[in-house]
Amino acid sequence: MSTAPTTGEGTATRPSRGPLTDLLTGGGRGRRILWLVLGLLFVFSFTRAVSGEEALTSSSTLRAALLLAVPIGLAALGGLYSERAGVVNIGLEGMLILGTWGAGWAGWHWGWGGAIVGGLLLGAVGGLLHAIATVTFGVDHVISGVAINILAAGLARFLSELVYVEGTGGGPTQSPSLRGDPPAISLPVLSSGPDLLGDLENTGWFLLSDLAGVLRGLTGGLGLVTLFALLLIPISYLILWRTAFGLRLRSCGENPAAADSLGVPVYRMKYIAVIISGALAGLGGVFLVFVAGIYREGQTGGRGFIGLAALIFGNWRPGGLAAGAGLFGFADALQLRSRTAVVALLLLVALLLVGVAVHQAARRRWIPAGFAGVVAAAALVGFVTIEELPDGIVFFTPHLTTLLVLSLASQRLRMPRADGLVYRRGEH
């Protein structure tokens, strides 16, 4: 007779078999994620049907959202590696800048392949500088990050004036055009050729056309860096939470003294994490260069700082930061696609906040529940009474949406315990 372990109620428990298996078999966290995705799709479809704004779930909006979210997500993913090892990386913006310049210069000489290598290398150099300052010399992490942001902007301008002389096609503020376009991938039959998803999207059917629009936006015309960025989310989860390397890296951000006593090379792990962080931010810069076809001064537009906010919103986890980057990218894409669709976004926010309020009330967290309910009511009133928002508010919509979600999510955030602390062997 078998003796299966039981819970306090006498029911047998099954160990988790991994997130992918749980999702496919309907168990544990995977089932909750599946229901959450389906619930969000229903809310989006309902909002689209009520408001009549097809841009909410159109493939063109989703494709634009992906273009806007990828550099933010890569910067946030870089910050994840660094901060999980205990090093705060305010310098993500500077590493993005270095990545754009490296991609522009190398792409001018050797095409899109060279651009990828150049952006990764210069971003990694920025990470190395941050690691030398914080890990070896014990400089305050925030001061080092701010210094790298300033240094990167000045260095990019200096190098541009030095390299892009008259006759090269570039100048002090931009590089010459890349040699050749990077490849793009579309799934046959679904998003190219017969385009079955496009036909289903055009029907306007509830849920089905919305699902087709989302899938078509995520599977049509994917660039090489975009595809790699999407794959990096689950890969990073597996590396950080399912490997011995990831365990050692995370232990450096939680309790470096204890990790050191167990034989973990803390200094080396921190160096590796921060260099990876810079390389990933540099890859975000490569993406920006691929979209524009050249390097331009000011091309990053503060995306490194937004990536840091997405990392915090995501509670220092890959899936959460992807959701944060996607949220900002979607709100930004929507305001670019349609000013009236931004008003429909108020109804979407109201419905989502009602769900947040109910969830918080069920857990007896009355203050967050009340705050979410009040904001939901205000958003609903705005949807009913406002026909079109002023240009200034429309432009600032992505930032307002991100700040709102961050304020509601702040109750559950927990950063790594040793994040931002200067570690010295023997002093802790």
Phi, psi and omega in degrees: 000130184284153179238078182286141177296144183235162175270185180297335180271001177087011180263144182288144178249149177244131177295150178295138181258016180109152184297322181291316179295318179299320180295317183286329183260358176082028182248153168055222185298325181301320179294320179296320178296318180298315179294324178295317179296316179296321178295318178295320178298320179297316180297317179297317181295319179297317179296318179297319181292321182287315185277337183076011180269098182295339182294341182300322183235018181286153181295328180293321177294318180294323179293319177294321178298322179294318178298323182280333185274331187300309180297325177294317180295321179293320176296318179295321179294323174298317177298328179299311180300316183294311186284333173293338175267001175096011181246114176290132184241083173286345184277015180301323179297316179295323179290327172298316180299315178298322178296320178294318181292317179298321179292320180295316181290312182291325178292328176296324182273317191234013176082192187294328177296316176296326179298318179298313180296316181297317179294318178298316184293314181291325174296319178295325176297319176299319177296321179297317178300318179295320179294318179299316182292316188272318185277314184278312186262355175070026177292144176306134187298321181292317179298316179298317180296317179296320179298320179293322177300315180291315181298318183297317180297316180292321180294320179297320179293317180298314181294322178297316179294330181281321189264316186271072181279177181298133180101351179272345184093356177246195181192191182298337185245000179202160179263168168295169181292154177293154175273101179086153180266142176293151182291153175236149185237132172231140179288126179297152179072308184288307185243000176214165183073241179298334177055059181298322180293323178296320178296318180291324179297322183286349179290331182076013180294145180296134179070308186294313180292327178292317177297320178296320178297318179295312182295321179293323178293331182267353183238357183253128176066035180287127174284166182298315180292323178299312179299317180294322179296319178296321179290332182294337181296302177293327179297317180295322177298314181296320180294313187280332185243357183230011179229159177295324177301314180296322178296316179295318180297315181292329179295331177292334178268347180260310181208082185297328180295315178295320178297319179298320180293339179264008175094007178283127178286087190300311182299316181296317180296321179295318177300312181300315183296317183287325176293318175300319179302313179295321180296318179293320175296320176299324177295326173299323175294323175301317180300317180297322178292320178298320181294317183275336183087350178210168169272135174231145176295138181077015186294331185287328174059034179077014182293335176295321178290322177294323176299322177295320176295321177296324177297316179293316178303323181278008175059035177058041177226148185301312181296321180293318180291329175296320177295320179295315178296320179296322178299312180294317180298319180294314180297321179292318180295323182294319181289336175282327184281318187201127178289325180287333178293334177295326176295320177297333177298332177297320177295319179299315179297319179299315180295318180294320181289330173299317176298319178297317180298317179296318180296316180292322178294322177297332178265011177061033173258087194285325182293309175299323179296316179295319179297315179298321180295319180295315179294323177298317179296319179295320179295321179294318177298319178298320179296321183287323190261337185263131177267321180207133182277151175296158184302318183298318180289322179299317181295327184269002183304313180302320181291319178297317180298316180295316179297320180296312181294322178298319180294326179282333182270355188294340183291336186252006185281141174215107180283161174305139190299324182260017182293125178090354181271138176280123182258131173230126183301129178092349181263355184240000000 
